């Protein structure tokens, strides 16, 4: 039960933060979400809420994301933005 409540609170915080990040989401923020243990689904929602062109999708940017453990699905969504 505690795990469910913790996930629910985390999800709500991320959703609220999505509005604040909508114009300023960066690769570093995605990496922070991954390192915090948020689910891929939540990270994808956060990326979807970000403004187009917010991410560094250069070769070095993509390599840094992969080395930080960001999934291919999330990286792909970032590139699509």
C-alpha positions in Angstrom: 0.0 0.0 0.0 2.8 2.4 0.9 4.5 1.7 -2.5 1.2 2.6 -4.3 0.8 5.8 -2.4 4.5 6.7 -3.0 4.1 6.1 -6.8 0.8 8.1 -6.9 2.4 11.1 -5.2 5.4 10.8 -7.5 3.2 10.7 -10.5 1.2 13.7 -9.4 4.4 15.7 -8.7 5.8 14.8 -12.2 2.5 15.8 -13.8 2.5 19.1 -12.0 6.1 19.6 -12.9 5.4 18.9 -16.5 3.5 22.2 -16.8 6.4 24.1 -15.3 9.0 22.3 -17.5 6.9 22.6 -20.7 9.3 25.1 -22.2 12.5 24.2 -20.5 12.8 20.5 -20.4 16.4 19.4 -21.1 18.4 16.2 -21.4 19.7 16.6 -17.9 16.2 16.7 -16.5 15.3 13.5 -18.3 18.4 11.9 -16.9 17.4 13.1 -13.4 14.0 11.4 -13.9 15.6 8.2 -14.9 18.1 8.2 -12.0 15.2 8.9 -9.6 13.6 5.7 -10.8 10.5 7.0 -12.4 8.8 4.7 -14.9 9.3 4.9 -18.6 5.6 5.8 -19.0 5.9 8.8 -16.8 9.1 10.0 -18.4 7.4 9.6 -21.8 4.5 11.7 -20.6 6.9 14.4 -19.4 8.8 14.4 -22.7 5.5 14.7 -24.5 4.7 17.8 -22.4 8.0 19.5 -23.3 8.3 22.1 -25.9 9.6 21.1 -29.3 13.3 21.7 -29.7 14.0 21.5 -25.9 16.4 18.5 -26.2 20.0 18.1 -27.3 19.7 15.4 -30.0 23.2 15.8 -31.3 25.5 12.7 -31.4 27.1 13.7 -28.1 23.7 14.4 -26.5 22.3 11.0 -27.6 25.4 9.2 -26.4 25.2 10.9 -23.0 21.5 9.9 -22.7 22.3 6.3 -23.5 25.2 6.2 -21.0 22.9 7.6 -18.3 20.5 4.7 -18.8 17.7 6.5 -20.7 15.7 3.9 -22.7 15.6 3.8 -26.5 11.9 4.6 -26.3 12.5 7.8 -24.3 15.4 8.8 -26.5 13.3 8.2 -29.6 10.5 10.4 -28.2 13.0 13.1 -27.5 14.3 13.0 -31.0 10.8 13.2 -32.3 10.1 16.4 -30.5 
